[in-house]
């Protein structure tokens, strides 16, 4: 067994950790990469898998990760170039959240805005990569009650596992709480927490 | 395999036509849905009306001489 090459990639900015890991595994059978963030962890794991390595991850108490890459005999590495992803994805750093703050999209013309928000929600519902959570507040809650023209889309999203949080204060203000037809009544605590922990937050 | 409902879409020359048609259909209680124009039809940022093919005659009749329809297409899945 050859010695294990240790790559200390702590404190390095993306894509540095994965570049160093790649160099190391090209000249060593076994490499231990130490990283301190989720993006680097995911990139190095992905690199290892792509190169046909055995990948083992150990989470350390200090919040760092040790990724052990072992080249497997007889497995040819991938030919194509590995592209590290430096932007955080939802799986790595928190949920993908869409905030519907109004029953229209954009400012300037309300009639057009109402057309756009319906087209937006219909399109979101048809996307392969759906949000994890959608938050509705202010006039946005009007889209979630009986008679709403986007209920079909919202129900499709719910069935696909998207969590719909509807501002209870807002339903109450518009006196439509008893007409809620999609999602669950929520409160400012959940809304703030969800927005705060979002990996990506989109407000149309 | 789940059978998907089949739909048709009605295309118009301008957004204002879509809105006018929508108002008429709402008033007449004819089921329809405003959706973005499917990508395979046009890459423009357009909107159109989607409906079940069974409703086509009624919808066309209600819009006759009121809103000019550009085209009716069946939706591909």
Interface residues (C-beta under 8 A of the other chain):
Chain A: X111 X112 X115 X118 X119 X122 X123 X149 X152
Chain B: X15 X18 X19 X33 X34 X35 X36 X47
